[in-house]
Amino acid sequence: MDNSFELPIHYNGKQYSFSGSLITYGYSYKIAMDIFDTLINFEPDEEGSYRALIYPEEIKDNPAITKALLQQIAETLQEALS
């Protein structure tokens, strides 16, 4: 079973497509997204929204990854999975 997918994102007036995969563990899951060659995990929070799990040093060398971009990806995941 292939758990890979492409997530189209409209951000800052441009269209992007990021690769993702669903990773299940126990009774939960996370979504691993390849964002500009950086692997970032998203998981559902207590309210059912998605949050990015990252360390600042993981993205400091990649200025294309911004908080606003991560928010847009989380919102798009929420819309796609509800």
C-alpha positions as CSV (number, residue, x, y, z in Angstrom):
1,M,0.0,0.0,0.0
2,D,1.5,3.3,-1.1
3,N,0.9,6.1,1.3
4,S,2.6,8.8,-0.8
5,F,0.8,11.8,-2.3
6,E,1.3,15.3,-3.8
7,L,-0.1,18.3,-2.0
8,P,-0.8,21.4,-4.2
9,I,-0.3,24.6,-2.3
10,H,-1.1,28.2,-3.4
11,Y,1.2,30.5,-1.5
12,N,2.4,34.0,-2.1
13,G,0.9,34.2,-5.5
14,K,2.6,31.0,-6.7
15,Q,1.6,27.4,-7.1
16,Y,3.7,24.6,-5.5
17,S,3.4,20.9,-5.1
18,F,5.0,19.1,-2.2
19,S,5.5,15.4,-1.8
20,G,4.1,13.8,1.3
21,S,3.6,10.4,2.9
22,L,1.4,9.1,5.7
23,I,3.2,7.4,8.6
24,T,1.1,5.5,11.0
25,Y,2.3,4.4,14.5
26,G,0.1,2.9,17.2
27,Y,-3.2,4.6,17.1
28,S,-1.8,7.9,15.7
29,Y,-0.1,9.2,12.6
30,K,2.0,11.9,11.2
31,I,2.5,13.3,7.7
32,A,6.0,13.7,6.4
33,M,6.3,16.5,3.8
34,D,9.3,17.2,1.6
35,I,9.4,21.0,1.5
36,F,12.2,22.4,-0.6
37,D,14.4,19.4,0.2
38,T,13.7,19.5,3.9
39,L,11.7,16.8,5.6
40,I,9.1,18.3,7.9
41,N,6.5,16.3,9.9
42,F,3.0,17.4,10.5
43,E,0.7,15.9,13.1
44,P,-2.8,16.5,14.3
45,D,-3.1,18.6,17.5
46,E,-5.7,18.3,20.2
47,E,-8.2,20.5,18.3
48,G,-7.8,18.5,15.1
49,S,-5.7,21.0,13.2
50,Y,-2.2,20.2,12.0
51,R,1.1,21.5,13.4
52,A,4.6,21.3,12.0
53,L,7.2,19.5,14.1
54,I,10.5,21.2,13.4
55,Y,13.6,22.4,15.1
56,P,14.7,25.9,14.1
57,E,18.1,24.7,13.1
58,E,16.6,22.4,10.5
59,I,15.3,25.2,8.5
60,K,17.6,28.1,9.2
61,D,19.6,27.4,6.1
62,N,16.5,27.3,3.9
63,P,14.9,30.8,3.9
64,A,12.2,29.6,1.5
65,I,10.5,27.8,4.5
66,T,8.6,30.4,6.5
67,K,6.1,30.2,9.3
68,A,3.5,31.4,6.9
69,L,4.3,28.7,4.4
70,L,4.1,26.0,7.1
71,Q,0.7,27.5,8.2
72,Q,-0.6,27.3,4.7
73,I,0.5,23.7,4.3
74,A,-1.2,22.8,7.7
75,E,-4.4,24.5,6.6
76,T,-4.4,22.7,3.2
77,L,-3.8,19.4,5.0
78,Q,-6.7,20.2,7.3
79,E,-9.0,21.0,4.3
80,A,-7.9,17.9,2.4
81,L,-8.4,15.5,5.3
82,S,-11.6,16.7,6.8
